[in-house]
């Protein structure tokens, strides 16, 4: 991580922070006890709501990784005061030590009971439950709901001081905008008040690091209602940040034999019918653009691309390839479009138009293992340069029970075997994610855990035997026989937008020197030093250093505060003495005050630090 400037109290703050960080917060999926706590707390909350608001109808109330929620159909919107009243009522229910009773009933009996309390949403939920008998959980004889569990045995096992009602949000029944608008109460419950306090601390830290807030403060990107949700607009500084990341990866790819290509943003829908995207991925694509209603009915027209692979396949297929040309590594920073639901959008981490550092490698079967290992090596090198160290590898395999995949069992077994061999050869810590594969092939995904222990998928490598088959790809082998290549899909960054959002939060906006949009700012004490400062900036820019002069005319103290607020890595004060001696008074965010240094030495040290991905 980037080192922060030290303050007189920073040592104590660091020690306190380390003590707080020792509190482990398990996710619900990792803890059977938390599942019981959160299932039970959600029922207590729903009971409290219906006691206080008799007209409220309950719908669903599942656990989520850091808590739970319940959706209610209530005539009036819940207010902050309502949440306080609900929490108070929950404490009363908990303190009454109500037994939590599991009951098994027939489908007919469950339906009869639901009709008796006039809860139509529960009837729809019941219809979706395929297993029998139906399980019902009671809070003694006072309240019940359909639920699979698990639960605690008694409400007294809950700690009211470890429960927090967090917020109210709108939600559509079944996630369908044409259905009833519900109110969702988000809450969290933990094993102890100490865990809740740590959870709240992390939430506050997440707000401080929020890339949407910092992105605006640092002037990196904006969203416009007139442009549309999920479509970021990059400012000059944000574009510099993007370009720096792109240039960095392009240089790495150039060293490793990648060939750059550029492809269109739209294509005939037939291209995606051949690839299978139209059949398997249609719901996530923007609607078909057809010339007329007849063409629309026949599904003929153009679509915005959700992925780049079919385009790269066309470039490969444009001429018959020889085994001598393989492996062929085609790379593109290609912008793709996914029609994400508006409620799922979130800053840069979930957008509708995003750029993928995409590459597709066409290899012979014999080259597959070595090329896969080379791709993983590239991804690990990228992570190291970005100072992303806390990640694990997920083997994203298909779910044999699902019908969402294309291709035979044989090719899936071969592709999954290649990925498994790679991680075993590298000795990488890994786990399997059944059902996480792409519809055309398994993946090795890199799951990054950020400073707040939130998980994000970044780099990915995929082995694909299916698309070469569907597009009838060939190469002429050494014996003159035409054979089928294997494809490797690869993206070290993944979504460039998501990566930048994650980096903003991981660095708290304090980018390392090589990545900072503005690497150095010269701060002239007065107008008489402006020309000297501009000459130095010109010299820095000529050598690739992103430098600028503060021309505001503000007092030096304010210039320094502004540079600190904008998190400029290197600040150089220019006074009369510095002009006279051709020096700069250097202050950095990483190391604090460095004193007066000759201009040429500053430039050389900055160049060297940037080239080595180090701080000044």
PEZI-V627108 format. One line per field, one symbol per residue. ss: DSSP state (A for helix, B for strand, O for the rest). phi: phi as a letter, one per 30 degrees, with the letter a starting at -180 (. if undefined). burial: I if it has 24 or more other C-alpha atoms within 12 Angstrom, else O. Layout:
ss=???
phi=???
burial=???
//
This chain:
ss=OOOOOOOOOAAAAAAAAAAAAOOOOOOAAAOAAAAAAAAAAAAAAAAAAAAAOOOOBBOOOOBBOOBBBBBBBOOOOOOAAAAAAAAAAAAAAAAOOOBBBBBBBOAAAAAAAAAAAOOAAAAAAAAAOOOOOBBBBBBOOOBBBBOOOOOOOBAAAOOAAABBBBBBBBBBAAAOOOOOBBBBBBBBBOOOAAAAAAAAAAAAAAAAAOAAAAAAAOOOBBOOOOOOOOOOBBOAAAAAAAAAAAAAAAAAAAAOOOBBOOOOOBBBAAAAAAAOAAAAOAAAOOOOBOOOAAAAAOOOOBBBOOOOAAAAAAAAAOOOBBAAAOOBBBBBBBBBBOOOOAAAOBOOOBOOBBBBBBBBBBBOAAAAAAAAAAAAAAAAAAAAAOOOOOBBBBBBBOOOOOOOOOOOAAAAAAAAAAAAAAAAAAOOOBBBBBOOOBOOBOBBBBBBBOOOOOBBBBBBBBBBOAAAAAOOOOBBOOOOOBBOOBBBBBBOOOBAAAAAAAAAAAOOOOOOOOOOOOOBBBBBOOAAAAAAAAAAAAAAAAOOOOBBBOOOOOOAAAAAAAAAAOOOOBBBBBOAAAAAAOBBBBBBOOOBBBBBBBAAAAAAAAAAAAAOOOOO
phi=.ddcedcecdddddddddddddddcddedcbdddedddddddddddddddddbeddccccbddbeclabbcbcbecddcdddddddddddddddddhddcccbcbdedddddddddchcddddddedddcdbddcbccchccaaadacidbddaddddcedcbbccabbdaddiicddcedccccdbbbbdaddddddddddddddddceddddedddicabbbdddkdibdccdedddededddddedddddedcidcdbbbddbaddeeddddjdddcbedccdddccdadddddchclcbdddaceddddddeddadcceddcdcccbadcdbbbdddedcdahddbbcbbccddbbccbdeddeddddddddedddddedddicccbbccddcdcedccdccjdedddddddddddddddddiddabccdjcdddcldbccccccddcidcbdcdbbbcbcddeddchdbbcdediddbcdccccbbddiddddededdedddhicddedceecdbbccddaddcddddddddeddddciddbacdcdiddeedddddddddhddbcbdbcdddddchbbccbbddbidcidbeeddeddddeddddchcdd
burial=IIOIOOOOOOOOOOOOOOOOOOOOIIIIOOOOIIIIIIIIIIIIIIIIIIOOIOOIIIIIIIIOIIIIIIIIIIOOOIOOOOIOOIIIIIIOIIOOOIIIIIOOOOIOOIIOOIOOOOIOIIIOIIOOOOOOOIIIIIIIOOIIIIIIIIIIIIIIIIIIIIIIIIOOOIIOIOOOOOOOOIIIIIIIIIIIOOIIIIIIOIOOOIOOIIIIOIIIOIIIIIIOOOOOIIIIIIOOIIIIIIIIIIOIIIOIIOOOOIIIIOIIIIIIIOIIIIIIIIOOIIOIIIIIOOOOOOOOOOIIIIIIIIIIIIIIIIIIOOOOIIIOOIIIIIIIIIIIIIIIOOOOOIIIIIIIIIIIIIIIIIIIIOOIIOIIIIIIIIIIOIIOIIIIOIIIIIIIIIOOOOOOIIIOOOIIOIIIIIIIOIIOOOOOOOOIOOOIIIIIIIIIIIIIOIIIIIOIIIIIIIIIIIIIIIIOIIIOOOOOOOIIIIIIIIIIIIIIIIIIIIIIIIIIIIIIIIIIIIIIIIIIIIOOIIOIIIOIIOOIOOOOIIIIIIOOOOOIOOIIOOIIOIIIIIIIIIIOOIIOOIIIIIIIIIOOOOOOIIIOOIIOIIIOOIOOIIII
//
